């Protein structure tokens, strides 16, 4: 359902992007950058009321930024529109709406987490097995849905246009000192850009399955939780504080549960491997093409952004690390 307050938060931020990016949306203006008070103060006030940082985040761009064309028809990409837009045309629409559908594909998996926790508390092995099977199917559906990105998003447009609007002012070499929010702070503030890591889904799956990431990756992922709606962050913390699925399976000696658990972990690793292929196409290969391309109608992002994801990570090393650590969660009966 549309959240009017959330849209109020997004709209001035999009004006901000135009304020500090040149007219062709290709080059960042020199530091220091200042967001004028007539944008900064209301943006910060609305953000505080929502419990979110004053920058475009995943919940702004995706979770509250879609509407059905016909509420009586299925929620498919042809029946969806975005509410707030910025340069990127149909590729932007596709990027946002495919991500909306990825979140939709995760809904049965989130429900399965709740069923599984209750099953553990009630010592219901059959219910837990069903929940794990549903979780696996949901993760596989997420992977299939992510594949629609290839049908609706042009890599060149994503790399040269859309990605700039998702780049924040923390861990961004193009804006090394952050942004001054006039009337709010005399010192620059640093916030990460919008990122899939700000989605609740994989955080919840990791916590439930007991996936442990490297310190560097875990630090980044935990920081991304500050960019989630408070209720979403609370859900992840509730899963974290709940009963240990891994301990329950190992102590049960139930081979079916162990197999179902491992299938969930493998499905999650497969999703992360597929995400790597998508990022390689839309970032790494697109960057290589951009470097060799003669000047044309497409702008080029700052060279400082080329090896980083929109959240500020060195993207491939991060994604490979979280994929590999996911695989390390595979259980063996002797564990």
C-alpha positions as CSV (number, residue, x, y, z in Angstrom):
1,X,0.0,0.0,0.0
2,X,1.2,3.5,-0.8
3,X,2.7,5.4,2.1
4,X,2.3,9.2,1.5
5,X,4.9,10.1,4.1
6,X,7.4,7.8,2.4
7,X,6.8,9.5,-0.9
8,X,7.3,12.9,0.7
9,X,10.7,11.7,1.8
10,X,11.6,10.5,-1.7
11,X,10.5,13.5,-3.7
12,X,12.9,16.1,-2.3
13,X,15.8,13.7,-2.5
14,X,15.3,13.3,-6.2
15,X,15.6,17.1,-6.5
16,X,18.8,16.8,-4.5
17,X,20.3,14.5,-7.1
18,X,19.7,17.1,-9.8
19,X,21.1,19.7,-7.5
20,X,24.6,18.2,-7.3
21,X,24.8,16.3,-10.6
22,X,25.4,18.2,-13.9
23,X,22.7,18.6,-16.4
24,X,23.7,15.5,-18.4
25,X,23.7,13.5,-15.2
26,X,27.2,12.4,-15.9
27,X,29.6,14.2,-13.6
28,X,29.5,15.0,-9.9
29,X,30.1,18.7,-9.1
30,X,33.1,19.6,-7.0
31,X,33.0,19.3,-3.2
32,X,32.0,20.6,-0.8
33,X,28.3,19.9,-1.6
34,X,25.5,21.5,0.3
35,X,21.8,20.5,0.3
36,X,19.9,23.8,0.7
37,X,17.9,24.2,3.9
38,X,14.5,24.3,2.0
39,X,15.2,20.7,1.0
40,X,17.4,19.5,3.9
41,X,15.1,20.5,6.8
42,X,11.9,18.9,5.6
43,X,13.8,15.8,4.3
44,X,15.4,15.2,7.7
45,X,12.2,15.9,9.6
46,X,10.1,13.4,7.5
47,X,13.0,10.9,7.6
48,X,13.1,11.1,11.4
49,X,9.4,10.5,11.6
50,X,9.8,7.3,9.6
51,X,12.9,6.1,11.4
52,X,15.0,6.3,8.3
53,X,18.1,8.2,7.3
54,X,17.7,11.3,5.0
55,X,18.7,9.7,1.8
56,X,17.0,7.5,-0.9
57,X,16.9,4.0,0.5
58,X,15.5,0.6,-0.7
59,X,12.2,1.1,1.0
60,X,11.7,4.5,-0.7
61,X,12.7,3.3,-4.2
62,X,11.1,-0.1,-4.1
63,X,8.8,-1.1,-1.3
64,X,6.6,2.1,-1.3
65,X,7.2,3.1,-4.9
66,X,4.7,1.0,-6.9
67,X,1.0,0.9,-7.7
68,X,-1.2,-1.5,-9.6
69,X,-2.8,-0.3,-12.8
70,X,-5.7,-2.6,-12.2
71,X,-6.2,-3.8,-8.6
72,X,-8.3,-6.7,-9.9
73,X,-5.5,-8.2,-12.0
74,X,-2.4,-10.1,-10.8
75,X,0.6,-8.2,-9.6
76,X,2.7,-8.7,-12.7
77,X,5.1,-6.3,-14.2
78,X,2.7,-5.3,-17.0
79,X,0.1,-4.4,-14.4
80,X,2.4,-2.2,-12.3
81,X,3.6,1.3,-12.4
82,X,6.1,3.3,-10.3
83,X,5.0,6.4,-8.4
84,X,8.2,8.5,-8.2
85,X,10.7,8.5,-11.1
86,X,14.0,10.0,-12.2
87,X,16.1,9.7,-15.4
88,X,16.3,6.2,-16.8
89,X,13.1,5.8,-18.7
90,X,11.8,2.2,-19.2
91,X,15.0,0.7,-17.7
92,X,14.4,2.6,-14.5
93,X,10.8,1.3,-14.4
94,X,12.0,-2.2,-15.1
95,X,14.7,-2.0,-12.4
96,X,12.3,-0.9,-9.8
97,X,9.4,-3.2,-10.7
98,X,11.5,-6.3,-11.1
99,X,12.9,-5.6,-7.6
100,X,9.3,-5.2,-6.4
101,X,8.5,-8.7,-7.8
102,X,11.6,-10.1,-6.1
103,X,10.3,-8.8,-2.8
104,X,6.9,-10.4,-3.6
105,X,8.5,-13.7,-4.4
106,X,10.1,-13.6,-0.9
107,X,6.7,-13.3,0.9
108,X,6.1,-17.1,1.1
109,X,9.7,-17.5,2.4
110,X,9.2,-14.9,5.1
111,X,5.9,-16.6,6.2
112,X,7.8,-19.9,6.2
113,X,10.3,-18.4,8.7
114,X,7.5,-17.6,11.1
115,X,6.0,-21.1,10.6
116,X,9.4,-22.7,11.2
117,X,10.1,-20.8,14.4
118,X,6.7,-21.8,15.8
119,X,7.3,-25.4,14.7
120,X,10.6,-25.5,16.6
121,X,9.0,-24.0,19.8
122,X,6.2,-26.6,19.5
123,X,8.6,-29.5,18.6
124,X,6.6,-30.2,15.4
125,X,9.0,-31.9,13.1
126,X,6.4,-32.2,10.2
127,X,5.5,-28.5,10.4
128,X,9.2,-27.6,10.4
129,X,9.9,-29.8,7.4
130,X,7.0,-28.2,5.5
131,X,8.3,-24.7,6.4
132,X,11.8,-25.5,5.1
133,X,10.4,-26.9,1.9
134,X,8.4,-23.7,1.4
135,X,11.5,-21.6,2.2
136,X,13.5,-23.4,-0.5
137,X,10.8,-22.9,-3.1
138,X,10.5,-19.2,-2.3
139,X,14.3,-18.7,-2.6
140,X,14.2,-20.4,-6.0
141,X,11.4,-18.2,-7.1
142,X,13.4,-15.1,-6.1
143,X,16.2,-16.3,-8.3
144,X,13.9,-16.9,-11.3
145,X,12.2,-13.5,-10.7
146,X,15.6,-11.7,-10.6
147,X,16.2,-13.1,-14.1
148,X,13.5,-10.7,-15.4
149,X,16.1,-7.9,-15.0
150,X,17.6,-9.0,-18.3
151,X,14.3,-8.4,-20.1
152,X,13.5,-5.0,-18.7
153,X,16.8,-3.2,-17.9
154,X,19.4,-2.0,-20.4
155,X,22.9,-2.4,-18.8
156,X,24.2,0.8,-20.4
157,X,21.3,2.8,-19.0
158,X,21.7,1.2,-15.5
159,X,25.4,1.8,-15.4
160,X,25.5,5.3,-16.9
161,X,22.3,6.8,-15.5
162,X,20.4,4.9,-12.9
163,X,23.3,3.9,-10.7
164,X,24.4,7.5,-10.2
165,X,21.1,8.3,-8.6
166,X,21.5,5.4,-6.2
167,X,25.1,6.3,-5.1
168,X,25.2,7.9,-1.7
169,X,27.8,9.9,0.1
170,X,29.5,7.4,2.4
171,X,32.3,5.1,1.1
172,X,32.0,6.9,-2.2
173,X,35.3,8.3,-3.5
174,X,33.4,10.8,-5.6
175,X,32.0,12.4,-2.5
176,X,34.7,11.6,0.1
177,X,33.5,14.1,2.8
178,X,29.8,13.5,2.6
179,X,27.1,16.2,2.2
180,X,26.2,19.2,4.3
181,X,22.5,19.4,5.2
182,X,22.0,23.1,5.5
183,X,20.1,24.1,8.6
184,X,20.6,20.6,10.1
185,X,24.3,20.2,10.6
186,X,27.3,22.5,9.9
187,X,29.5,19.4,9.3
188,X,29.0,17.0,6.3
189,X,26.9,13.9,7.0
190,X,27.7,10.6,5.4
191,X,25.0,8.1,4.2
192,X,25.2,5.0,2.0
193,X,23.3,4.9,-1.2
194,X,20.3,2.6,-1.9
195,X,21.3,-1.0,-2.0
196,X,19.7,-4.5,-2.2
197,X,21.5,-5.1,1.1
198,X,18.9,-2.8,2.7
199,X,16.1,-5.3,1.9
200,X,15.0,-7.3,4.9
201,X,14.7,-10.6,3.0
202,X,18.2,-12.0,2.9
203,X,19.1,-10.7,6.3
204,X,16.2,-12.7,7.7
205,X,17.1,-15.8,5.8
206,X,20.7,-15.5,6.9
207,X,19.7,-15.2,10.6
208,X,17.2,-18.1,10.4
209,X,19.6,-20.4,8.6
210,X,22.6,-19.4,10.8
211,X,24.8,-18.1,8.0
212,X,27.8,-16.3,9.4
213,X,29.6,-13.8,7.2
214,X,33.2,-12.4,7.4
215,X,33.6,-9.5,9.8
216,X,33.9,-7.0,6.9
217,X,30.8,-8.2,5.2
218,X,28.9,-8.6,8.5
219,X,29.8,-5.0,9.5
220,X,28.5,-3.7,6.2
221,X,25.3,-5.8,6.4
222,X,24.5,-4.7,9.9
223,X,25.1,-1.1,9.0
224,X,22.5,-1.5,6.1
225,X,19.9,-2.5,8.8
226,X,20.0,1.2,9.9
227,X,18.5,2.0,6.4
228,X,15.5,-0.3,6.9
229,X,12.1,0.6,8.3
230,X,12.3,0.1,12.1
231,X,9.7,-2.7,12.0
232,X,11.7,-4.6,9.4
233,X,14.9,-4.3,11.5
234,X,13.0,-5.5,14.5
235,X,11.8,-8.6,12.6
236,X,15.4,-9.5,11.8
237,X,16.4,-9.1,15.4
238,X,13.4,-11.2,16.5
239,X,14.6,-14.0,14.2
240,X,18.1,-13.7,15.5
241,X,17.0,-14.0,19.1
242,X,14.7,-17.0,18.4
243,X,15.6,-20.6,18.7
244,X,18.6,-21.9,16.7
245,X,17.4,-23.9,13.6
246,X,20.9,-25.5,13.2
247,X,21.1,-26.7,16.8
248,X,17.5,-28.0,16.6
249,X,18.2,-30.0,13.4
250,X,21.5,-31.5,14.7
251,X,20.0,-32.4,18.1
252,X,16.9,-34.0,16.4
253,X,18.9,-36.5,14.3
254,X,16.3,-36.1,11.7
255,X,17.8,-36.8,8.3
256,X,14.8,-35.3,6.4
257,X,15.2,-32.0,8.3
258,X,19.0,-31.9,7.7
259,X,18.4,-32.5,3.9
260,X,15.7,-29.8,3.7
261,X,17.9,-27.3,5.6
262,X,20.8,-28.0,3.3
263,X,18.6,-27.5,0.3
264,X,17.6,-24.1,1.6
265,X,21.2,-23.1,2.1
266,X,22.1,-24.4,-1.4
267,X,19.2,-22.4,-2.9
268,X,20.4,-19.3,-1.1
269,X,23.9,-19.8,-2.4
270,X,22.6,-20.3,-5.9
271,X,20.6,-17.0,-5.6
272,X,23.8,-15.2,-4.5
273,X,25.8,-16.8,-7.4
274,X,23.1,-15.6,-9.8
275,X,23.2,-12.2,-8.3
276,X,26.9,-12.1,-9.1
277,X,26.2,-12.8,-12.7
278,X,23.7,-10.0,-12.8
279,X,26.0,-7.5,-11.2
280,X,28.8,-8.6,-13.5
281,X,26.6,-7.8,-16.5
282,X,25.2,-4.5,-15.2
283,X,28.3,-3.2,-13.5
284,X,31.6,-4.9,-14.4
285,X,31.0,-5.5,-18.1
286,X,29.1,-2.2,-18.5
287,X,32.0,-0.4,-17.0
288,X,34.5,-2.0,-19.4
289,X,32.2,-1.0,-22.3
290,X,31.9,2.5,-21.0
291,X,35.7,2.9,-20.8
292,X,36.1,1.9,-24.4
293,X,33.1,3.7,-25.8
294,X,33.6,6.9,-27.8
295,X,31.5,9.9,-26.5
296,X,27.9,9.4,-27.3
297,X,24.4,10.2,-26.0
298,X,25.0,8.3,-22.8
299,X,26.7,10.0,-19.9
300,X,29.4,8.3,-17.9
301,X,29.5,8.0,-14.1
302,X,32.5,9.3,-12.2
303,X,35.5,6.9,-12.5
304,X,35.6,6.8,-8.7
305,X,32.3,4.8,-8.7
306,X,33.3,2.2,-11.2
307,X,34.3,-0.6,-8.9
308,X,31.7,0.0,-6.2
309,X,28.1,-1.0,-5.6
310,X,25.5,1.6,-4.8
311,X,25.9,0.9,-1.1
312,X,29.6,1.7,-1.3
313,X,31.1,-1.8,-1.3
314,X,33.7,-3.2,-3.6
315,X,30.9,-5.1,-5.1
316,X,32.3,-8.4,-6.5
317,X,34.5,-9.2,-3.6
318,X,31.6,-8.6,-1.2
319,X,29.1,-10.7,-3.2
320,X,31.6,-13.6,-3.6
321,X,32.3,-13.5,0.1
322,X,28.7,-13.7,1.2
323,X,28.1,-16.5,-1.3
324,X,31.0,-18.5,-0.1
325,X,30.1,-18.0,3.6
326,X,26.6,-19.2,2.7
327,X,27.9,-22.5,1.4
328,X,30.0,-22.9,4.6
329,X,26.7,-23.2,6.4
330,X,26.0,-26.6,4.9
331,X,25.4,-29.1,7.7
332,X,26.8,-32.6,8.1
333,X,25.4,-35.2,10.4
334,X,28.8,-35.4,12.2
335,X,28.7,-31.6,12.9
